[in-house]
Amino acid sequence: MLTITSLESGHINWLYLGLFLISLIIFLYKNLTAKQPFLDIRILKIPSLTFGLIPFFVFQLINLGINFLTPNFIVMEKIANSSQAGMVLLPGTLLGALLAPAFGKLYDQKGARLSFYLGNALFSLSLLIMTLQTKYFMLGAFTLLYILFTFGRNMGFNNSLATAIRELAAEKNADATAIFQMMQQFAGALGTALASLIANSQPEFTSGVQSVYLLFTIFALLDFIFFFAMFYHFGKKGLA
């Protein structure tokens, strides 16, 4: 986490990176050689679990990156004050929470395929429009886009774990949950650090923000590949 957050200053802390790599090697060695590991990462050999984990990670990375960057962009470019900047995210957050049961019901009735593909389509579309309209930023338009963004994110993110563990033995569900929660924390830290690093790397902050939105759009579109791979694997196993 310290290695990731150090990126916000524009450089890598080599001490933190070295400690991270050494710790990671020790952890992997202990985990892969133990008969009963504390956290069984060998479950990541199951393709459907890994294909579900990657979009989960991307959703969280983008979500935290957008939530961190956009209010700062609004204030720094003097589009609005800090209170108004925070309020831009409020309608989407509230509506996303209120409609979460409806998204869950859609998942139960229509299956995971519709939730993931439709959700990621809304998610990607909102990011694409954010990218195109960054230099013509309007609070009202972004508020509506963030509502669309939140709906898409909730439809995909909230159901990722339940779908990814479909092929997993029941006794390994706790390991999968722990891995997903761990990756959620890393994704959040990486999303804010990446957004800050890229946005501040260009002479004009607005252009930097637009570059972040564009990168996040590409990440979101790549999720379609992993969803397709996951459902293709389920089909081969007769779980689709």
Phi, psi and omega in degrees: 000319179296323178298316181294313183292335178294340179295336182297335179277356177095005177214163180267133173276105187292331177295311178299318181296317179298315178297321179297314182295319178296315180297320180296317180297316179297317180298314181296319180297311181297319183292316185281343180258346181283145178287323178229080183293152178298320177227114186276094180280355179293345177293343178290352174290342178284114187305316184297326179292315180293318179295332176278329182291321184297311176298323176304313179298316182294317178304314182291320179301311182293317182302310180291325178296315179294315182296328178280314190284316189297311177300322177295321178298316181299317182287314184294328178269007176057035175285325179198172178278176186296324179295315179294325179297318178293325182292338179300325182274345188296311181302316179296318180296314181294313180295323177298319179291318182293325184266003179304318177299325179293322177293324176295321179293320177299318179298316181292321186275323186254350179093170185289327186302312181296316181300316183288312184291316179293316180299315181289331176295315177296318180299311182292319180297316180297319179293322178297316180293322175302318180297315184289331185253014182303316183282354178236042190298129175231134185301315182297317181295318181291326177301316178294320179296323181290328174297312178299317179302314182293319177301311181297316180298315181296322181296326180268309187296313187294339183253002185297313183296313182300324180281319185295330183270010184302326183268354188276145175295144186303324183289349179260001182298323180296321177296317180297317179299317179296319179295317179297318180294321178297315180293330177298318179294316179296320181297318179298314180295317181292322181298314180290320180295317181295317179298315180295316182297312183289318182297325182269359183273351182249152183303319178259125183297324179299317178295323177296318178296318178298323178295322177296313179301319180295315178299317180294325176298317178297316178302315182296319179295326178295336177302328180302323180297316182289324175296316178300315180297320180296313181289328175297317178295318177300320179298320179294330181269359182074026182250001183290000000 
